[in-house]
Amino acid sequence: MFDVRVTVRLKKGVSDPEGKNTKKALHLLGFDQVKNVNTLRIFDIQLDSVSKKEALNSAEQMCQRLLTNPVVHDYDISIEKM
Amino acid sequence: MFDVRVTVRLKKGVSDPEGKNTKKALHLLGFDQVKNVNTLRIFDIQLDSVSKKEALNSAEQMCQRLLTNPVVHDYDISIEKM
């Protein structure tokens, strides 16, 4: 079994409305020291693969086919043996 | 300036519908080796604080007042000087 962590972030230059609204809300609550907020999404996936290489290969395919949108997202994958 | 990373996860025992649906979709795509999927949310916040202690204190308050729901979420905070 492998623990796969996929971190999905917006590409540089792509607007992050959730981050902007969070920043606005924090300012309204009086946190004026907040200069910027970015949001990221993490998928922690437990994979029953035979090797680390196979797990990485599967995770790459999952990112390309479901987890990320290549137009707006960058992602990275980290893998640990359980 | 400090880089504050707030990681928000669901508490143990709290249902993660997004993770469950992601798992279901991955199975439909043929990734049968997927045993479980959990989702996490990260907020990367740039804070203009004078000290690390003040930044940590502010981040704690932000979590309690806006970023997390104490009924369902656990969170941790990491801070780096920029």
Backbone of each chain as ProteinMPNN parsed JSONL, in Angstrom:
{"seq_chain_A": "MFDVRVTVRLKKGVSDPEGKNTKKALHLLGFDQVKNVNTLRIFDIQLDSVSKKEALNSAEQMCQRLLTNPVVHDYDISIEKM", "coords_chain_A": {"N_chain_A": [[0.83, -1.217, 0.0], [0.424, 2.256, -0.746], [0.761, 5.647, 0.267], [-0.477, 8.291, -1.369], [-0.021, 11.63, -2.084], [-1.637, 14.196, -3.649], [-1.16, 17.416, -4.656], [-2.952, 20.158, -5.604], [-2.77, 23.131, -7.321], [-3.609, 26.478, -8.393], [-2.583, 27.692, -11.58], [0.029, 30.13, -12.147], [-1.138, 33.416, -12.501], [-3.729, 32.68, -12.939], [-6.898, 33.483, -11.802], [-7.934, 33.399, -8.367], [-10.698, 33.064, -6.954], [-11.767, 32.103, -4.529], [-9.668, 32.434, -2.738], [-9.409, 35.231, -2.903], [-11.871, 36.103, -1.864], [-11.707, 35.053, 0.685], [-9.599, 36.564, 1.692], [-10.828, 39.112, 1.633], [-12.902, 38.704, 3.469], [-11.392, 38.217, 5.782], [-10.202, 40.722, 6.113], [-12.495, 42.22, 6.655], [-13.06, 41.2, 9.137], [-11.15, 42.396, 10.587], [-8.501, 41.652, 10.312], [-6.131, 43.174, 9.223], [-3.519, 42.829, 8.505], [-3.285, 40.875, 6.612], [-2.001, 40.094, 3.509], [-2.21, 38.574, 1.219], [-4.095, 35.757, -0.027], [-3.966, 32.416, -0.922], [-5.521, 29.486, -2.24], [-5.318, 25.934, -1.951], [-5.769, 22.551, -3.021], [-5.837, 19.35, -1.65], [-5.471, 15.905, -2.374], [-5.528, 12.995, -0.615], [-4.579, 9.846, -1.252], [-5.054, 6.399, -0.924], [-3.278, 3.802, -2.219], [-3.251, 0.634, -3.655], [-0.747, -0.527, -4.808], [1.885, -2.381, -6.483], [4.475, -1.43, -6.693], [6.486, 1.526, -6.124], [6.926, 2.939, -8.419], [4.834, 2.109, -10.092], [2.718, 3.138, -8.597], [3.218, 5.896, -8.792], [2.923, 6.27, -11.524], [0.189, 5.575, -11.87], [-0.938, 7.633, -10.304], [-0.212, 9.911, -11.756], [-1.73, 9.514, -14.07], [-4.317, 9.629, -12.954], [-4.393, 12.309, -12.183], [-4.28, 13.557, -14.666], [-6.607, 12.626, -15.881], [-8.773, 13.044, -14.153], [-8.399, 14.505, -11.632], [-7.27, 17.04, -11.984], [-7.421, 20.096, -13.892], [-5.848, 20.75, -16.776], [-5.709, 23.222, -17.975], [-5.946, 25.211, -16.041], [-4.686, 24.324, -13.721], [-1.772, 23.46, -11.771], [0.093, 20.644, -10.546], [1.494, 18.587, -7.931], [2.988, 15.454, -6.966], [3.398, 13.342, -4.229], [4.784, 10.424, -2.766], [4.484, 7.882, -0.346], [5.499, 4.878, 1.25], [3.259, 2.793, 2.997]], "CA_chain_A": [[0.0, 0.0, 0.0], [1.145, 3.524, -0.796], [0.055, 6.89, 0.533], [-0.167, 9.248, -2.428], [-0.585, 12.96, -1.847], [-1.668, 15.048, -4.84], [-1.424, 18.81, -4.319], [-3.431, 20.861, -6.8], [-2.799, 24.585, -7.145], [-3.908, 27.224, -9.616], [-1.401, 28.2, -12.276], [0.317, 31.559, -11.984], [-1.92, 34.256, -13.393], [-5.13, 32.275, -12.911], [-7.575, 34.106, -10.672], [-8.331, 32.498, -7.283], [-11.804, 33.779, -6.305], [-11.939, 31.678, -3.135], [-8.628, 33.129, -1.981], [-9.717, 36.672, -2.833], [-12.992, 36.306, -0.948], [-11.215, 34.786, 2.039], [-8.848, 37.762, 2.081], [-11.792, 40.175, 1.885], [-13.608, 38.386, 4.719], [-10.443, 38.413, 6.891], [-10.09, 42.177, 6.312], [-13.729, 42.676, 7.32], [-12.981, 40.779, 10.543], [-10.137, 43.21, 11.257], [-7.137, 41.143, 10.094], [-5.623, 44.041, 8.154], [-2.157, 42.434, 8.148], [-3.326, 39.862, 5.548], [-1.639, 40.695, 2.229], [-2.674, 37.733, 0.114], [-4.522, 34.406, 0.34], [-4.123, 31.445, -2.011], [-6.083, 28.215, -1.778], [-4.851, 24.722, -2.622], [-6.579, 21.376, -2.732], [-5.017, 18.135, -1.542], [-6.108, 14.592, -2.359], [-4.737, 11.912, -0.022], [-5.112, 8.633, -1.876], [-4.398, 5.134, -0.559], [-3.178, 3.011, -3.441], [-2.774, -0.735, -3.481], [0.134, -0.805, -5.951], [2.99, -3.282, -6.126], [5.738, -0.701, -6.596], [6.391, 2.98, -6.072], [6.876, 3.405, -9.808], [3.465, 1.9, -10.567], [1.854, 4.089, -7.893], [3.438, 7.217, -9.381], [2.333, 6.219, -12.855], [-1.258, 5.655, -11.686], [-1.307, 8.959, -9.793], [-0.091, 10.834, -12.897], [-2.911, 9.322, -14.922], [-5.498, 10.144, -12.236], [-4.356, 13.77, -12.268], [-4.591, 14.0, -16.022], [-7.947, 12.237, -16.312], [-9.88, 13.447, -13.275], [-8.2, 15.372, -10.47], [-6.87, 18.411, -12.308], [-7.726, 20.662, -15.202], [-4.532, 21.236, -17.221], [-5.78, 24.627, -18.412], [-5.795, 26.15, -14.922], [-4.033, 23.754, -12.539], [-0.505, 22.741, -11.63], [-0.023, 19.685, -9.454], [2.628, 17.709, -7.677], [2.632, 14.165, -6.387], [4.407, 12.735, -3.351], [4.39, 9.053, -2.461], [5.157, 7.206, 0.77], [5.05, 3.508, 1.521], [2.566, 2.732, 4.304]], "C_chain_A": [[0.865, 1.268, 0.0], [0.212, 4.677, -0.452], [0.475, 7.895, -0.532], [-0.818, 10.576, -2.082], [-0.474, 13.792, -3.12], [-2.04, 16.46, -4.402], [-1.779, 19.576, -5.594], [-3.489, 22.353, -6.507], [-3.151, 25.247, -8.463], [-2.614, 27.702, -10.247], [-1.219, 29.679, -12.01], [-0.525, 32.361, -12.97], [-3.39, 33.876, -13.449], [-5.767, 32.819, -11.639], [-8.046, 33.067, -9.649], [-9.456, 33.174, -6.483], [-12.008, 33.376, -4.848], [-10.915, 32.376, -2.233], [-8.936, 34.604, -1.808], [-10.839, 36.941, -1.842], [-12.595, 36.036, 0.492], [-10.454, 35.997, 2.559], [-9.798, 38.9, 2.46], [-12.491, 39.949, 3.233], [-12.691, 38.601, 5.922], [-10.25, 39.902, 7.173], [-11.311, 42.707, 7.052], [-13.735, 42.302, 8.801], [-11.87, 41.524, 11.299], [-8.716, 42.709, 11.095], [-6.483, 41.906, 8.943], [-4.227, 43.644, 7.691], [-2.104, 41.366, 7.056], [-3.062, 40.528, 4.198], [-2.147, 39.882, 1.046], [-3.111, 36.364, 0.65], [-4.625, 33.557, -0.926], [-4.687, 30.15, -1.448], [-5.523, 27.07, -2.616], [-5.757, 23.575, -2.194], [-5.653, 20.165, -2.665], [-5.906, 16.894, -1.592], [-5.126, 13.596, -1.732], [-5.348, 10.598, -0.471], [-4.335, 7.422, -1.384], [-4.456, 4.198, -1.752], [-2.593, 1.64, -3.149], [-1.931, -1.13, -4.706], [1.287, -1.69, -5.517], [4.315, -2.541, -5.976], [5.474, 0.801, -6.592], [6.225, 3.557, -7.483], [5.463, 3.275, -10.365], [2.512, 2.892, -9.915], [1.972, 5.484, -8.502], [2.79, 7.319, -10.749], [0.809, 6.336, -12.786], [-1.685, 7.065, -11.262], [-1.245, 10.005, -10.906], [-1.327, 10.747, -13.785], [-4.181, 9.853, -14.266], [-5.573, 11.658, -12.326], [-4.809, 14.225, -13.644], [-6.034, 13.717, -16.413], [-9.068, 12.76, -15.426], [-9.557, 14.599, -12.317], [-7.874, 16.823, -10.816], [-7.338, 18.804, -13.707], [-6.45, 21.316, -15.739], [-4.544, 22.693, -17.694], [-5.47, 25.563, -17.244], [-4.96, 25.623, -13.744], [-2.599, 23.281, -12.777], [-0.69, 21.722, -10.518], [1.33, 19.071, -9.161], [2.185, 16.513, -6.851], [3.745, 13.73, -5.451], [3.873, 11.384, -2.887], [5.188, 8.52, -1.285], [4.614, 5.808, 0.924], [4.407, 3.467, 2.902], [3.181, 1.648, 5.183]], "O_chain_A": [[1.9, 1.331, 0.664], [-0.961, 4.685, -0.825], [1.635, 8.301, -0.593], [-2.019, 10.64, -1.82], [0.623, 14.061, -3.61], [-3.114, 16.676, -3.84], [-0.993, 19.628, -6.539], [-4.162, 22.791, -5.574], [-3.006, 24.645, -9.527], [-1.668, 28.071, -9.551], [-2.17, 30.393, -11.693], [-0.609, 32.01, -14.147], [-4.213, 34.647, -13.944], [-5.242, 32.638, -10.54], [-8.5, 31.985, -10.021], [-9.195, 33.789, -5.449], [-12.38, 34.209, -4.021], [-11.233, 32.84, -1.138], [-8.757, 35.169, -0.728], [-10.771, 37.894, -1.066], [-13.077, 36.698, 1.412], [-10.629, 36.412, 3.705], [-9.604, 39.569, 3.475], [-12.649, 40.876, 4.027], [-13.13, 39.099, 6.959], [-10.145, 40.306, 8.331], [-11.192, 43.533, 7.957], [-14.337, 42.996, 9.621], [-11.675, 41.312, 12.496], [-7.8, 43.281, 11.685], [-6.303, 41.377, 7.846], [-3.786, 44.061, 6.62], [-1.02, 40.985, 6.614], [-3.805, 41.419, 3.786], [-2.474, 40.437, -0.003], [-2.574, 35.874, 1.643], [-5.296, 33.94, -1.884], [-4.375, 29.762, -0.322], [-5.287, 27.21, -3.816], [-6.414, 23.626, -1.155], [-4.792, 19.983, -3.525], [-6.951, 16.834, -0.943], [-4.032, 13.381, -2.253], [-6.482, 10.271, -0.121], [-3.104, 7.411, -1.42], [-5.532, 3.846, -2.235], [-1.569, 1.513, -2.479], [-2.345, -1.952, -5.524], [1.629, -1.747, -4.336], [5.184, -2.971, -5.217], [4.411, 1.276, -6.99], [5.491, 4.52, -7.702], [4.951, 4.184, -11.018], [1.616, 3.428, -10.567], [0.971, 6.171, -8.707], [2.183, 8.335, -11.088], [0.205, 7.096, -13.542], [-2.654, 7.618, -11.782], [-2.108, 10.877, -10.996], [-1.892, 11.761, -14.197], [-5.024, 10.454, -14.932], [-6.645, 12.232, -12.518], [-5.611, 15.15, -13.778], [-6.627, 14.47, -17.184], [-10.199, 12.907, -15.889], [-10.33, 15.55, -12.197], [-8.165, 17.731, -10.037], [-7.606, 17.963, -14.565], [-6.016, 22.336, -15.205], [-3.488, 23.318, -17.798], [-4.81, 26.587, -17.425], [-4.573, 26.395, -12.867], [-2.266, 22.77, -13.847], [-1.533, 21.908, -9.641], [2.209, 19.035, -10.023], [1.175, 16.544, -6.149], [4.915, 13.745, -5.834], [2.676, 11.22, -2.648], [6.407, 8.677, -1.223], [3.419, 5.571, 0.753], [4.936, 4.032, 3.859], [2.739, 1.445, 6.313]]}, "seq_chain_B": "MFDVRVTVRLKKGVSDPEGKNTKKALHLLGFDQVKNVNTLRIFDIQLDSVSKKEALNSAEQMCQRLLTNPVVHDYDISIEKM", "coords_chain_B": {"N_chain_B": [[7.371, 40.054, 6.789], [5.384, 37.123, 6.725], [4.942, 33.753, 5.695], [2.143, 31.949, 5.99], [0.821, 28.795, 6.404], [-2.186, 27.214, 6.438], [-3.592, 24.184, 7.124], [-6.467, 22.426, 6.544], [-8.406, 19.811, 7.676], [-10.86, 17.17, 7.659], [-12.364, 16.059, 10.709], [-11.681, 12.912, 12.346], [-13.956, 10.364, 11.557], [-15.826, 12.06, 10.54], [-17.799, 12.365, 7.717], [-16.57, 12.407, 4.343], [-17.68, 13.556, 1.661], [-16.718, 14.534, -0.794], [-14.281, 13.238, -1.097], [-15.22, 10.585, -1.152], [-16.763, 10.575, -3.488], [-14.794, 11.158, -5.355], [-13.24, 8.866, -5.167], [-15.115, 6.993, -6.1], [-15.433, 7.89, -8.735], [-12.838, 7.486, -9.688], [-12.697, 4.729, -9.575], [-14.617, 4.109, -11.507], [-13.241, 4.962, -13.705], [-11.445, 2.974, -13.937], [-9.388, 2.737, -12.111], [-8.826, 0.593, -10.051], [-7.196, 0.019, -7.952], [-7.375, 1.982, -6.055], [-7.909, 2.607, -2.695], [-8.826, 4.356, -0.775], [-9.878, 7.802, -0.517], [-9.061, 10.949, 0.687], [-9.879, 14.382, 1.225], [-8.259, 17.542, 1.527], [-7.966, 20.953, 2.562], [-6.022, 23.757, 1.783], [-4.891, 26.882, 3.001], [-2.866, 29.382, 1.91], [-1.386, 32.017, 3.356], [-0.272, 35.344, 3.24], [1.234, 37.212, 5.624], [1.601, 40.333, 7.185], [3.224, 40.613, 9.694], [4.859, 41.558, 12.789], [6.282, 39.739, 14.316], [6.998, 36.186, 14.645], [5.496, 35.009, 16.592], [3.31, 36.734, 16.846], [2.222, 36.387, 14.311], [1.472, 33.687, 14.399], [-0.436, 33.777, 16.421], [-2.372, 35.451, 15.221], [-3.079, 33.797, 13.058], [-4.202, 31.599, 14.362], [-6.488, 32.81, 15.431], [-7.792, 33.517, 13.044], [-8.393, 30.989, 12.038], [-10.188, 30.077, 13.962], [-12.24, 31.942, 13.733], [-12.997, 32.152, 11.048], [-11.821, 30.375, 9.035], [-12.121, 27.656, 9.647], [-14.443, 25.119, 10.747], [-15.181, 24.282, 13.91], [-16.683, 22.102, 14.653], [-16.477, 20.119, 12.713], [-13.899, 20.207, 11.646], [-10.323, 19.682, 11.813], [-7.229, 21.441, 12.243], [-3.938, 22.514, 11.16], [-1.154, 24.724, 11.626], [1.491, 26.204, 9.893], [4.417, 28.207, 9.862], [6.498, 30.409, 8.033], [9.254, 32.604, 7.68], [9.395, 35.14, 5.257]], "CA_chain_B": [[6.3, 39.265, 6.158], [5.412, 35.701, 7.027], [4.116, 32.83, 4.92], [1.404, 31.086, 6.9], [0.065, 27.742, 5.726], [-3.201, 26.578, 7.277], [-4.106, 22.946, 6.535], [-7.759, 22.098, 7.153], [-8.853, 18.462, 7.344], [-12.051, 16.756, 8.396], [-12.086, 15.239, 11.881], [-11.899, 11.473, 12.197], [-15.35, 9.981, 11.733], [-16.695, 12.945, 9.773], [-17.889, 11.897, 6.335], [-15.916, 13.251, 3.34], [-18.386, 13.217, 0.415], [-15.894, 14.826, -1.969], [-13.344, 12.121, -1.201], [-15.942, 9.38, -1.56], [-17.135, 10.681, -4.901], [-13.566, 11.062, -6.134], [-12.902, 7.441, -5.186], [-16.068, 6.329, -6.99], [-15.114, 8.277, -10.117], [-11.572, 6.831, -10.067], [-13.029, 3.325, -9.853], [-15.314, 4.064, -12.803], [-12.223, 5.15, -14.749], [-10.621, 1.773, -14.003], [-8.314, 2.725, -11.11], [-9.372, -0.259, -8.994], [-6.244, -0.079, -6.836], [-7.642, 3.055, -5.089], [-8.606, 2.074, -1.522], [-9.484, 5.444, -0.051], [-9.481, 9.155, -0.894], [-9.442, 12.028, 1.597], [-9.56, 15.699, 0.68], [-7.843, 18.563, 2.48], [-7.952, 22.295, 2.001], [-4.917, 24.564, 2.312], [-4.877, 28.332, 2.783], [-1.547, 30.023, 2.019], [-1.69, 33.403, 3.698], [0.878, 36.214, 3.474], [0.893, 38.06, 6.756], [2.561, 41.392, 7.483], [3.305, 40.688, 11.156], [6.196, 41.938, 13.252], [6.993, 38.589, 14.876], [6.418, 34.89, 14.365], [4.502, 34.779, 17.639], [2.114, 37.503, 16.489], [1.65, 35.751, 13.122], [0.82, 32.454, 14.845], [-1.61, 34.195, 17.167], [-3.37, 35.902, 14.236], [-3.532, 32.65, 12.268], [-5.099, 30.844, 15.247], [-7.774, 33.525, 15.48], [-8.43, 33.394, 11.721], [-8.955, 29.64, 11.945], [-11.359, 29.965, 14.838], [-13.328, 32.855, 13.38], [-13.452, 32.086, 9.655], [-11.334, 29.363, 8.095], [-12.512, 26.281, 9.975], [-15.629, 24.86, 11.556], [-14.648, 23.412, 14.954], [-17.499, 20.889, 14.788], [-16.076, 19.069, 11.768], [-12.533, 20.352, 11.115], [-9.057, 19.861, 12.517], [-6.333, 22.247, 11.397], [-2.64, 22.879, 11.712], [-0.613, 25.983, 11.106], [2.951, 26.296, 9.832], [4.794, 29.593, 9.559], [7.876, 30.645, 7.6], [9.579, 34.006, 7.379], [9.665, 35.293, 3.809]], "C_chain_B": [[6.472, 37.78, 6.465], [4.494, 34.938, 6.07], [3.449, 31.87, 5.887], [0.634, 30.057, 6.083], [-0.895, 27.085, 6.719], [-3.738, 25.359, 6.534], [-5.37, 22.536, 7.279], [-8.182, 20.703, 6.706], [-10.113, 18.147, 8.133], [-11.645, 15.905, 9.596], [-12.346, 13.778, 11.578], [-13.378, 11.157, 12.414], [-16.327, 10.881, 10.997], [-16.645, 12.517, 8.309], [-17.278, 12.906, 5.355], [-16.531, 12.943, 1.968], [-17.539, 13.472, -0.824], [-14.888, 13.695, -2.201], [-14.025, 10.853, -1.696], [-16.303, 9.409, -3.033], [-15.92, 10.591, -5.811], [-13.156, 9.599, -6.271], [-13.808, 6.69, -6.173], [-15.735, 6.626, -8.458], [-13.834, 7.595, -10.59], [-11.813, 5.351, -10.358], [-13.707, 3.186, -11.211], [-14.334, 4.224, -13.957], [-11.261, 3.958, -14.822], [-9.482, 1.724, -13.002], [-8.777, 1.921, -9.893], [-8.459, -0.364, -7.782], [-6.45, 1.028, -5.79], [-8.462, 2.517, -3.924], [-9.343, 3.16, -0.757], [-8.996, 6.795, -0.574], [-9.969, 10.12, 0.182], [-9.056, 13.364, 0.972], [-9.195, 16.652, 1.812], [-7.845, 19.905, 1.763], [-6.791, 23.056, 2.622], [-5.144, 26.04, 2.002], [-3.436, 28.812, 2.961], [-1.766, 31.512, 2.19], [-0.39, 34.178, 3.898], [0.496, 37.24, 4.52], [1.989, 39.079, 7.015], [2.62, 41.581, 8.999], [4.716, 41.038, 11.571], [6.979, 40.741, 13.795], [6.263, 37.299, 14.535], [5.293, 34.594, 15.361], [3.198, 35.489, 17.29], [1.415, 36.856, 15.288], [0.875, 34.493, 13.507], [-0.482, 32.756, 15.571], [-2.738, 34.632, 16.223], [-3.954, 34.721, 13.48], [-4.511, 31.789, 13.076], [-6.488, 31.495, 15.267], [-8.524, 33.412, 14.165], [-9.103, 32.035, 11.573], [-10.239, 29.545, 12.748], [-12.524, 30.805, 14.351], [-13.832, 32.675, 11.958], [-13.09, 30.8, 8.916], [-11.812, 27.941, 8.388], [-13.801, 26.251, 10.783], [-15.225, 23.847, 12.629], [-15.459, 22.121, 15.147], [-16.953, 19.762, 13.899], [-14.599, 19.106, 11.359], [-11.442, 20.283, 12.184], [-8.182, 20.743, 11.63], [-4.946, 22.28, 12.019], [-2.053, 24.038, 10.933], [0.903, 25.872, 11.036], [3.321, 27.687, 9.32], [6.249, 29.663, 9.121], [8.072, 32.119, 7.325], [9.904, 34.125, 5.898], [11.01, 35.964, 3.558]], "O_chain_B": [[7.588, 37.26, 6.461], [3.423, 35.414, 5.693], [4.121, 31.066, 6.532], [-0.118, 30.412, 5.176], [-0.473, 26.481, 7.705], [-4.28, 25.489, 5.436], [-5.348, 22.325, 8.491], [-8.303, 20.438, 5.51], [-10.396, 18.779, 9.15], [-10.698, 15.122, 9.515], [-13.119, 13.439, 10.682], [-13.979, 11.647, 13.37], [-17.5, 10.542, 10.838], [-15.568, 12.333, 7.742], [-17.448, 14.114, 5.517], [-15.972, 12.161, 1.2], [-17.621, 12.723, -1.797], [-14.671, 13.254, -3.33], [-13.492, 10.136, -2.543], [-16.171, 8.411, -3.74], [-15.992, 10.025, -6.902], [-12.774, 9.149, -7.351], [-13.344, 5.872, -6.967], [-15.753, 5.733, -9.305], [-13.739, 7.175, -11.743], [-11.213, 4.785, -11.272], [-13.411, 2.265, -11.972], [-14.553, 3.698, -15.048], [-10.367, 3.933, -15.668], [-8.685, 0.785, -13.021], [-9.079, 2.486, -8.842], [-8.891, -0.784, -6.709], [-5.784, 1.025, -4.754], [-9.574, 2.027, -4.119], [-10.383, 2.896, -0.153], [-7.854, 6.925, -1.015], [-11.145, 10.112, 0.545], [-8.043, 13.471, 0.28], [-9.749, 16.578, 2.909], [-7.741, 19.983, 0.539], [-6.591, 23.012, 3.836], [-5.537, 26.404, 0.893], [-2.856, 28.663, 4.036], [-2.266, 32.188, 1.291], [0.492, 33.736, 4.634], [-0.432, 38.028, 4.337], [3.169, 38.731, 7.061], [2.129, 42.579, 9.527], [5.663, 40.845, 10.808], [8.208, 40.731, 13.739], [5.082, 37.305, 14.187], [4.272, 34.003, 15.007], [2.115, 34.918, 17.421], [0.187, 36.781, 15.239], [-0.229, 34.255, 13.016], [-1.495, 32.086, 15.368], [-3.894, 34.245, 16.393], [-5.166, 34.639, 13.278], [-5.515, 31.312, 12.547], [-7.512, 30.823, 15.138], [-9.742, 33.233, 14.153], [-10.217, 31.926, 11.061], [-11.244, 29.008, 12.284], [-13.68, 30.424, 14.536], [-14.982, 33.009, 11.673], [-13.936, 30.201, 8.252], [-11.899, 27.115, 7.48], [-14.186, 27.236, 11.413], [-14.955, 22.687, 12.314], [-14.967, 21.161, 15.74], [-16.968, 18.595, 14.29], [-14.097, 18.138, 10.787], [-11.617, 20.76, 13.305], [-8.368, 20.789, 10.414], [-4.783, 22.102, 13.226], [-2.391, 24.296, 9.778], [1.538, 25.486, 12.017], [2.64, 28.261, 8.471], [7.126, 29.063, 9.743], [7.183, 32.798, 6.81], [10.619, 33.286, 5.351], [11.392, 36.169, 2.405]]}, "name": "protein", "num_of_chains": 2, "seq": "MFDVRVTVRLKKGVSDPEGKNTKKALHLLGFDQVKNVNTLRIFDIQLDSVSKKEALNSAEQMCQRLLTNPVVHDYDISIEKMMFDVRVTVRLKKGVSDPEGKNTKKALHLLGFDQVKNVNTLRIFDIQLDSVSKKEALNSAEQMCQRLLTNPVVHDYDISIEKM"}
